[in-house]
Amino acid sequence: MRLRDLADIDSDSEVTGFALDHRKVVRGNVFGAFKGALFNGEDFIDEAVRHGAVAVVASPGATVSGAALLPDPEPRRLFARMAAKFFGPYPETVVAVTGTNGKTSTVEMTRQLWRMAGHRSASIGTLGVTTSDDQVKTGLTTPDIVTFLSNVAGLRRMGISHVAYEASSHGLDQYRAEGVPLSAVAFTNFSRDHLDYHGTMEAYFEAKMRLFGDVAQPGTPAVIWADDPKSSEVARRAAKRGLKVMTVGRGGDAIRLLDQTPTPLGQALAIEHGGKAHRLALPLIGAYQASNVLVAAGLALATGAEWDSVFSAMARLAPVRGRLERAVISRDGAPVYVDYAHTPDAIEAAIAALRPHVEGKLITVFGAGGDRDQGKRAPMGEAASRLSDVVVVTDDNPRGEDAAAIRKAILAGAPGGIEVAGRREAIARAIAMAQNGDIILLAGKGHETGQIIGAGKDQRILPFDDALVARECAA
């Protein structure tokens, strides 16, 4: 493909690929020179050109010698749109999900619903790239734009026709989820997270709203969970953009949640669709799982599925890795659940999900990540302390911070909490104190299989899987 086919420039240069790292540039590549938090890509333009870059996408003030300069006030956006033309075509049906919590479960459940309807489907997000046959980790909820586009195009070459991906606030803000035509978009909920990056809740919300105001094209269905305080604002913006708004939940119009009752192995839902009431035995523990399921069902309907097929498939959904996943039952009969909850709102939801199944004590074990939003630590402690019977505060990816200082910040909101340095020791302590009728929640790491220690060149990732460690401690 020639450069003139990708951008508004009179050039016959042959483009062989796209690169964001100057060390990975090969002859014929387009190099994206962006200003980041740690490095300025413009400092490496000369080296990229020496390696064979035929064009550089950068801000208007950049200087390039020996290759074409493609300046833009939003160079990431221009780079993404050029790369999208290069890597296509893509699967015929692609949907994107944003929100603070529930994105991973929603895209994976959407994939399952499609699969049960007979479509070859995949999900992309925190768990990596998941198909019916395989799962490949990418390391980020929304990977860099080159990885993202090449992955989505590669799925089409594999015969995948339906893809659901997580659109994180970082990814949307940095134009890492651009260019792929969307068949539908969705919103789950909004609460505090990532303020270390966005600075304010307003900036965080605006980043997520790019999906509805810029990425999705007019006429695209927008499935919105109706019962979040921000839902009406999301619906208003989606409608203003010309999207087809579909709401689900207790206040939903497409699928209305009438009632939900916990059961020993899940929950019973009463829902309404098309003016008819239905009873659904959902095989997933946790009240908030209903919101993920209904958003996923809305996406399936928005992309052409029939209601009878979707309704039948909802009753056969499998749990998502690290999302209220039951890891083991201790010798004394206490089940241990693993969940990715790492915000005050998510911890509250996870505890609320398990509370109806608790006959004795609910024991919550959690920590907070280092080099991340410090302001959420005490509120996480407060939420866990208020809703649990026992709180054990421990470590969770301390990175470059002092682990003891992080625990102290959490305990400021949970003054009655038990402090245990070392996550394995904390899990063992919780299992040792639990009796029959108790439930243990290990929150924060979910599907993760490593504990991140240190920062920069000294950073190490030590093997650590909450579910595996819980099974080892229980044995």
C-alpha positions in Angstrom: 0.0 0.0 0.0 1.3 3.5 -0.9 1.5 6.4 1.4 -0.9 8.5 -0.7 -3.5 5.8 0.0 -3.3 6.3 3.7 -2.9 10.1 4.1 -3.4 13.3 2.3 0.0 13.5 0.8 1.4 13.2 -2.7 3.8 10.3 -2.2 4.3 6.9 -3.9 6.4 5.6 -1.0 5.5 2.0 -0.3 4.3 1.4 3.3 5.2 -1.9 4.9 3.9 -1.3 8.4 3.5 0.9 11.4 5.7 1.3 14.5 5.5 3.2 17.8 9.0 2.2 19.0 11.9 3.6 17.0 13.9 0.4 17.8 11.3 -1.7 15.9 11.2 0.4 12.8 12.0 -1.4 9.5 12.2 -0.1 6.0 8.9 1.3 4.7 7.4 1.8 8.2 5.3 4.8 9.3 6.7 6.0 12.7 4.4 7.5 15.3 6.4 10.1 17.3 4.3 11.0 20.3 4.9 12.8 23.6 4.3 10.4 26.5 4.5 10.5 30.2 8.1 9.3 30.3 9.5 9.8 26.8 9.0 12.1 23.8 8.9 10.1 20.6 10.0 13.1 18.6 13.5 12.7 20.2 13.9 9.5 18.3 12.7 10.6 14.8 16.2 10.7 13.3 16.9 7.2 14.5 13.6 6.0 13.1 14.4 7.5 9.7 17.9 5.8 9.8 16.1 2.5 10.3 14.0 3.1 7.2 10.9 5.0 8.2 9.2 6.6 5.1 7.0 8.9 7.1 6.6 10.3 10.6 3.4 11.3 12.2 4.0 13.9 14.8 2.9 17.3 16.2 3.1 20.3 13.8 6.3 21.6 15.5 8.3 18.4 14.8 11.3 18.4 12.5 11.9 15.5 10.0 14.7 15.1 7.5 14.8 12.2 5.1 11.2 11.2 5.4 7.7 12.7 5.0 6.4 14.6 8.0 2.6 14.1 8.6 1.8 16.8 11.1 -1.4 16.9 13.1 -2.6 18.6 16.3 -3.7 15.1 17.4 -1.0 12.9 16.0 -2.2 9.8 17.8 -5.5 10.1 16.1 -4.0 10.5 12.6 -1.6 7.6 13.1 -4.5 5.4 14.3 -6.7 6.3 11.3 -3.9 5.6 8.8 -3.0 2.3 10.5 -6.7 1.3 10.4 -6.7 1.6 6.6 -3.4 -0.4 6.4 -4.4 -3.3 8.6 -8.0 -3.8 7.4 -10.3 -5.5 6.6 -11.8 -6.5 10.0 -14.5 -8.9 11.2 -18.0 -8.0 10.0 -19.3 -7.4 13.6 -17.3 -5.6 16.2 -18.6 -4.0 19.4 -16.9 -1.9 22.1 -17.7 -1.7 25.8 -16.6 1.0 28.2 -17.3 1.8 31.9 -15.4 1.6 35.1 -16.4 -2.0 36.2 -17.8 -4.9 34.3 -16.1 -4.4 30.9 -14.2 -7.7 31.0 -17.2 -9.8 32.0 -19.5 -8.1 29.5 -17.2 -8.6 26.5 -16.6 -12.2 27.5 -20.3 -12.9 28.0 -21.1 -11.3 24.7 -18.5 -13.6 23.1 -20.2 -16.6 24.7 -23.7 -15.5 23.6 -22.5 -15.1 20.0 -20.8 -18.5 20.1 -23.9 -20.2 21.4 -25.8 -18.6 18.4 -23.3 -20.3 16.0 -20.9 -17.4 15.3 -17.1 -17.7 15.5 -16.4 -15.0 18.1 -13.7 -13.5 20.2 -13.2 -10.9 23.0 -10.3 -8.6 23.5 -9.5 -6.9 26.9 -8.0 -7.4 30.3 -7.9 -11.2 29.9 -6.2 -10.9 26.5 -7.5 -12.2 23.2 -10.0 -15.0 23.9 -11.6 -17.3 21.4 -13.4 -20.7 21.8 -10.0 -22.4 21.2 -7.4 -20.2 22.8 -6.5 -17.2 25.0 -3.4 -15.0 24.4 -2.5 -12.3 26.9 -1.7 -8.8 25.6 -0.8 -7.2 29.0 -3.2 -4.2 28.7 -6.9 -3.8 28.7 -6.6 -1.8 25.5 -3.3 -2.6 23.8 -1.4 -0.1 21.6 -3.1 0.8 18.4 -0.7 -1.3 16.2 -1.2 -4.4 18.3 -5.0 -3.8 18.5 -5.5 -3.3 14.8 -3.3 -6.2 13.8 -5.0 -8.5 16.4 -8.5 -7.6 15.1 -7.5 -8.0 11.5 -5.8 -11.3 12.3 -9.0 -12.6 13.9 -10.8 -12.0 10.6 -8.1 -14.0 8.8 -8.8 -16.8 11.3 -12.4 -16.8 10.3 -13.7 -14.9 13.3 -16.8 -12.9 12.4 -17.8 -11.4 15.8 -15.5 -9.5 18.2 -16.2 -7.6 21.4 -13.5 -5.5 23.0 -13.0 -3.4 26.1 -12.5 0.3 25.4 -10.6 1.6 28.5 -10.4 5.3 29.4 -6.6 5.2 28.7 -7.2 3.6 25.3 -9.9 6.0 24.3 -7.9 9.0 25.5 -4.8 7.9 23.6 -6.6 6.9 20.4 -5.7 3.2 20.9 -9.1 1.9 19.9 -9.7 3.8 16.6 -10.5 2.9 13.1 -12.4 -0.4 13.3 -16.1 0.1 12.2 -18.4 -0.6 15.1 -21.7 -2.5 15.0 -22.6 -1.4 18.5 -21.2 0.2 21.7 -22.0 -0.2 25.3 -21.7 1.5 28.7 -21.7 -0.4 32.0 -21.2 2.1 34.9 -19.0 4.9 36.2 -17.2 5.3 39.5 -13.8 6.4 40.8 -10.6 5.0 39.2 -7.5 6.0 37.3 -7.3 9.5 38.7 -3.5 9.1 38.8 -3.8 9.4 35.0 -6.9 11.6 34.3 -6.6 13.9 37.3 -10.3 14.5 37.8 -13.5 12.6 37.6 -14.7 15.0 34.9 -11.6 14.2 32.7 -12.1 10.5 33.4 -15.7 10.6 32.3 -14.9 12.6 29.2 -12.3 10.1 28.1 -15.0 7.4 28.2 -17.5 9.5 26.4 -15.2 9.6 23.3 -16.7 6.2 22.5 -20.1 7.7 22.1 -19.2 11.1 20.8 -16.3 10.5 18.4 -15.5 6.8 17.8 -19.0 5.4 17.1 -20.6 6.6 14.0 -24.2 8.0 13.8 -26.8 5.2 13.5 -24.8 2.8 15.7 -26.7 1.1 18.5 -25.7 2.1 22.0 -26.5 -0.3 24.8 -26.6 1.5 28.1 -27.1 0.1 31.6 -29.9 2.3 32.8 -29.4 2.2 36.6 -26.1 4.1 37.0 -26.1 7.8 38.1 -24.3 8.7 34.9 -26.6 6.6 32.6 -28.9 9.4 31.6 -26.0 11.7 30.7 -24.5 8.9 28.5 -27.8 8.3 26.8 -28.2 12.0 26.2 -24.8 12.2 24.5 -25.3 9.1 22.5 -28.6 10.4 21.2 -27.0 13.7 20.4 -24.4 11.9 18.3 -27.2 10.1 16.5 -26.7 6.7 18.0 -29.7 4.3 18.5 -30.0 4.2 22.3 -31.0 0.8 23.9 -31.3 0.8 27.7 -31.2 -2.3 29.9 -31.8 -2.7 33.7 -34.5 -1.8 36.1 -35.1 1.4 34.2 -34.4 -0.2 30.8 -36.6 -0.1 27.8 -35.0 -2.9 25.6 -34.6 -5.4 28.5 -36.2 -4.5 31.9 -35.0 -6.2 35.1 -38.1 -6.7 37.2 -36.7 -8.8 40.1 -33.6 -10.8 41.1 -33.3 -13.3 43.9 -30.1 -15.1 45.0 -30.1 -18.9 44.8 -27.5 -21.4 46.1 -25.7 -21.6 42.7 -26.6 -18.2 41.1 -29.7 -16.1 41.0 -33.2 -16.1 39.6 -34.1 -13.1 37.4 -37.5 -11.8 36.3 -37.0 -9.8 33.1 -39.2 -8.2 30.5 -38.6 -8.0 26.7 -41.0 -7.0 24.0 -43.9 -6.7 26.5 -43.5 -10.2 27.8 -42.1 -11.3 31.2 -39.6 -14.2 31.5 -38.0 -16.1 34.3 -34.2 -16.7 34.0 -32.1 -19.0 36.1 -28.7 -17.3 35.8 -25.8 -19.6 36.9 -23.7 -16.7 38.2 -23.4 -15.6 41.8 -23.5 -11.8 42.4 -26.3 -9.2 41.9 -24.0 -7.1 39.7 -23.5 -10.0 37.3 -27.1 -9.3 36.2 -26.0 -5.9 34.8 -23.1 -7.5 32.8 -25.4 -10.2 31.5 -28.1 -7.8 30.4 -25.7 -5.4 28.7 -24.2 -8.4 26.9 -27.7 -9.6 25.9 -28.4 -6.1 24.6 -25.3 -6.2 22.4 -26.3 -9.6 21.1 -29.7 -8.2 20.2 -28.2 -5.0 18.7 -26.0 -7.1 16.4 -28.8 -9.2 15.0 -29.5 -12.1 17.4 -33.0 -13.3 18.0 -34.4 -13.0 21.5 -35.3 -16.7 22.0 -31.7 -17.6 21.2 -30.2 -14.9 23.5 -32.6 -15.9 26.4 -31.7 -19.5 26.1 -28.0 -18.8 26.0 -28.0 -16.6 29.1 -29.0 -19.6 31.2 -25.8 -21.3 30.0 -23.2 -18.6 30.5 -20.0 -19.7 32.2 -18.2 -17.7 34.9 -15.4 -15.3 33.7 -11.9 -16.0 35.0 -11.2 -13.9 38.2 -14.6 -12.5 38.4 -16.3 -13.9 41.5 -14.5 -17.1 40.6 -14.8 -19.8 43.3 -11.2 -21.0 43.7 -11.6 -23.6 46.4 -13.6 -24.7 49.5 -11.5 -25.0 52.6 -11.3 -28.1 54.7 -13.7 -26.4 57.2 -16.2 -25.8 54.4 -15.6 -22.1 53.7 -15.6 -21.2 49.9 -12.9 -18.8 48.7 -13.9 -16.4 45.9 -11.4 -14.5 43.7 -12.5 -11.2 42.2 -10.7 -8.3 40.3 -12.4 -5.6 42.4 -9.8 -2.9 42.9 -11.9 0.3 43.4 -14.2 1.2 46.3 -17.3 0.7 44.1 -16.1 -2.7 42.9 -15.3 -3.9 46.3 -18.7 -2.9 47.6 -20.3 -4.7 44.6 -18.3 -7.9 45.1 -19.1 -8.0 48.9 -22.8 -7.3 48.2 -22.8 -10.1 45.6 -21.6 -12.6 48.2 -23.4 -11.4 51.3 -26.7 -13.3 50.6 -24.8 -16.5 50.5 -23.0 -15.9 53.9 -24.3 -17.8 56.9 -21.4 -16.9 59.2 -18.7 -14.3 58.6 -17.6 -12.6 55.3 -13.8 -12.2 55.4 -12.3 -9.8 52.8 -8.7 -9.9 51.9 -7.3 -7.0 49.7 -4.7 -4.4 49.1 -4.1 -1.6 46.6 -1.7 -1.1 43.7 1.3 1.1 44.1 2.0 4.0 41.7 -1.7 4.3 41.1 -4.5 6.5 42.4 -3.6 7.0 46.0 -6.9 8.7 46.9 -9.0 5.6 46.5 -7.1 3.6 49.2 -8.9 4.8 52.3 -12.3 4.6 50.6 -11.5 1.0 49.6 -10.8 0.3 53.3 -13.9 2.0 54.4 -16.1 0.1 52.0 -14.6 -3.3 52.9 -14.7 -2.5 56.7 -18.3 -1.4 56.5 -19.6 -4.4 54.6 -17.4 -7.2 55.8 -17.2 -9.0 59.1 -13.4 -9.3 59.0 -11.0 -7.3 56.9 -7.4 -8.4 56.1 -5.3 -5.7 54.5 -2.3 -6.9 52.6 -0.3 -6.2 49.4 -1.4 -5.9 45.8 1.3 -5.0 43.2 3.2 -2.4 45.3 5.4 -1.5 42.3 7.7 1.3 43.3 6.0 2.3 46.5 6.6 1.1 50.1 4.1 -1.7 50.7 3.7 -0.8 54.4 2.8 2.8 53.5 0.1 1.5 51.1 -1.4 -0.7 53.8 -1.3 2.2 56.2 -3.3 4.3 53.8 -6.0 1.6 53.4 -6.2 1.0 57.2 -6.9 4.7 57.6 -10.4 3.8 56.2 -10.5 0.4 57.9 -9.2 1.0 61.5 -10.3 -2.4 62.7 -8.6 -4.2 59.8 -6.0 -6.9 60.3 -2.7 -6.0 58.7 -0.7 -8.9 57.2 2.4 -8.2 55.1 2.7 -10.6 52.3 -0.3 -11.7 50.2 0.2 -15.4 50.6 0.4 -15.1 54.4 -2.8 -13.0 54.3 -4.6 -15.6 52.3 -3.4 -18.4 54.6 -4.5 -16.3 57.7 -8.0 -15.8 56.2 -8.4 -19.5 55.4 -7.2 -20.6 58.8 -9.7 -18.4 60.6 -12.7 -19.3 58.4 -15.3 -21.8 59.6 -18.2 -23.6 57.9 -20.7 -21.0 56.8 -18.1 -18.3 56.3 -17.1 -17.0 52.9 -13.7 -15.5 51.9 -13.3 -12.8 49.2 -9.8 -12.3 47.8 -10.2 -8.9 46.0 -7.9 -7.0 43.7 -6.0 -9.3 41.5 -8.6 -11.6 39.9 -7.1 -13.3 36.8 -3.6 -11.9 37.3 -0.8 -14.4 37.6 2.0 -12.1 38.9 2.8 -9.7 41.8 4.6 -6.5 40.6 7.5 -5.4 42.8 9.7 -2.4 42.1 9.7 0.2 39.3 11.7 1.0 36.2 14.6 -1.3 35.4 14.4 -2.8 38.9 10.8 -3.9 38.4 10.1 -7.7 38.9 7.0 -9.7 38.4 6.8 -12.6 40.8 4.5 -15.5 40.0 1.3 -15.1 42.0 -2.2 -16.4 41.3 -4.8 -15.8 44.0 -6.8 -18.9 43.0 -3.8 -21.1 42.9 -2.4 -19.8 46.2 -5.8 -20.2 47.8 -5.9 -23.8 46.8 -2.4 -24.4 48.1 -3.2 -22.8 51.4 -6.5 -24.7 51.7 -4.6 -28.0 51.1 
